[in-house]
């Protein structure tokens, strides 16, 4: 109904959906293979599968997170370049692998789209559609899951700080048995830089701190342990009775609504 159009509010979440590639399992130990996967996946098509309720992602941080690199273009969708990278990595004929996914809709459908895109460059990925707990358990084993689509289990930050996307899911501390770093990516140099960034607590140095984190995440993208796919959007419908700015109804920290700020306009 068009009359409700102005009551529908859209906003970002502190969330990124991504495909992990286990760097301990061949051939994902080769950065060119991981970069090829990043170039093989048609993210726009996947966003259409979920009815446009997301925006394509090109880095670990979502757009609403401090430290997000607005000018970073990421890996383009380029299957031919992806094939060339596989050839440079010594797997020109492709290879077989497994893609783990939670068995709740729409995750298997998204996994099928990823599977089709990978097949187009010669990667034959069989889908392992399992209960969420089983996917998490497989990802937490060093030789458990070559690839994981994070949908339904993806990281949503607890607070709007770039550090919250690093340690548990990309840092060395998460690359342990039972951990959430399902790519098993561990870069000691970046871990050190992350500690240095986190040590900055002076508000006057906020921009410096964010720049350090931005550099960390862009270096991670060079190593490509993930293929970021999309950042989910939130949609809320506000009552005409409720006052307050639109932003409080899609506040990425206060879910579902920032109740501290909302009020009823018809209450005296």
Secondary structure as UniProt FT lines:
FT   HELIX           2..7
FT   STRAND          8..12
FT   STRAND          17..21
FT   TURN            23..24
FT   TURN            26..29
FT   HELIX           31..40
FT   HELIX           43..49
FT   TURN            50..52
FT   STRAND          54..56
FT   TURN            63..64
FT   TURN            66..67
FT   TURN            70..71
FT   HELIX           79..88
FT   TURN            89..90
FT   TURN            92..93
FT   STRAND          95..102
FT   TURN            105..106
FT   HELIX           107..119
FT   TURN            120..122
FT   STRAND          123..130
FT   HELIX           132..139
FT   TURN            142..144
FT   STRAND          147..149
FT   TURN            151..153
FT   HELIX           162..165
FT   TURN            166..170
FT   HELIX           172..174
FT   TURN            177..178
FT   TURN            182..183
FT   HELIX           188..198
FT   HELIX           203..205
FT   HELIX           206..223
FT   STRAND          226..237
FT   TURN            240..241
FT   STRAND          242..243
FT   HELIX           246..249
FT   TURN            259..261
FT   STRAND          263..264
FT   TURN            265..266
//
